[in-house]
Amino acid sequence: MSFASFNLHPQLTARVKALGYKVPTPIQMRAIPPVLAGKDVMGLAQTGTGKTAAFVLPILERLLPGPRRGVRALILAPTRELAEQIHVSIRELGRATSLRSCTVYGGVGVSPQIQNLRAGVDIVVACPGRLLDHLAQKTIDLKNLEVLVLDEADRMFDMGFLPDIRRIVKQLPLERQTLMFSATMPDDIKRLTDEVLRHPVTIKIGHTAPAHTVSHALYPVAQHLKTGLLLELLRLTDAESILIFTRTKHRAKRIGQQLDRAGYRAASLQGNLSQNKRQDALDGFRNGSYQILVATDIAARGIDVSSVSHVINYDIPDTTDAYTHRIGRTGRAEKTGDAFTFVTPDDEPVVRNIERVLGAKIGRRTLEAFDYGKPAPKRDAEFARPPREPRARRAQPAQGQAGARSTRTTVKEALHATGIDRASRGAVRTMKTTPVPSPTRRRHR
């Protein structure tokens, strides 16, 4: 089967060919026909299976012949990075068309977004929070919306966007096509499916386990030895591009700094960065300026780099679903990849759940030259926050006369600041206060 079988518009067919797409991926083969037919679709597919093109191509095909009458397609994504990735796909696939798209998300100025919306766009790729701001300010009009897409739906639920999504859906036309894509199917998604999809076509593409092109390995290690093991593993690994996952923003930042000091071309991606710095880290990872990117789960949403050869879980994820999302960053487009996970004795319950999903035991590995017997430090100096600089104390006034002079000077300055003249000051000094008599108590007989 080829893309020609979809009978897409010649402009889209030319762009597909120019971008090097030859054979549709399984999710594209099964999702594009019902989407083109106008049906609602629930697509369960791992990250990196080509699902973005599975909804972008049919949307472009639908909007091409229609009139230009405002926003006709809305795509909701959980993070800025994923929103930008989808926007880039729309721009690349629709370059030969006159269709326009823009992104709407927080962390950046709202004025450029308002200008883009007023100039006229056909497709909006948005994060829920900022979109609600635009709806409240009436800077976006969705009355002509034809297609709604919820991408990475399970991650949006994990991030607490479910109430926002429901508020947005209530403001959309009832007559529309709705598409939902997710890597996993928790109960919240099942309930939302019943609410927003009408007689959907459900498509499942390897949604219960990571891609078969990924090989898995566990590295048992004590918590305090993880960074040393990471440096030794990187020294022995011939890797094209490496994505390292940590559990916290602080740890991602520190590991990125340590790798940079060790001579690696490394950057960190975490929520405390400004949008410009986040984009610089992503762009550098995509174009090869950075070989290693250290990221948290949420910050890594939207990383679309086909050449990631290794994923290293510095911290094991809390759930099998999160493991699937992480590992989906390598082994893309039928390429092979490696997934290395550092595990402590406390991680064994999660390991057993992952092995149950994979249907096989994961091999345990050790590095011969690494010293696993090094004792733990008395305190965690590696990831401890640097001490705050002591605040300079204010000079205390001297006792006795110096203190009296300071007090008199302060009163004088205060009177001068209030505009009281000399005559009034004398009145203030000689002013006597009349005591207020205390109220007499009534006797209760």
ABEGO torsion letter per residue (X at the ends): XBAAAAGBBAAAAAAAAAAGBABBBAAAAAAAAAAAAGBBBBBBBBBGAGAAAAAAAAAAAAAAABBBBEBABBBBBABAAAAAAAAAAAAAAAAABABBBBBBBBGBBAAAAAAAAAAEBABBBBBAAAAAAAAAAGABBAAABABBBBBGAAAAAAAGAAAAAAAAAAABBABBBBBBBBABBBAAAAAAAAAABBGBBBBBBGAABBBAABBBBBBBBBAAAAAAAAAAAAAABBBABBBBBBABAAAAAAAAAAAAAAGBBBBBBBAABBAAAAAAAAAAAAAGABABBBBBAAAABGBBBAABABBBBABBBABAAAAAAAAAABGBGGBBBBBBBBBBAAAAAAAAAAAAAAGBBBBBBBBAABBAABBBBABBAAABBBBBBBBBBBBBBBBEAAAAAAAAAAAAAAAAAAGBBAAAAAAAAABBBBBBBBBBBBBBX
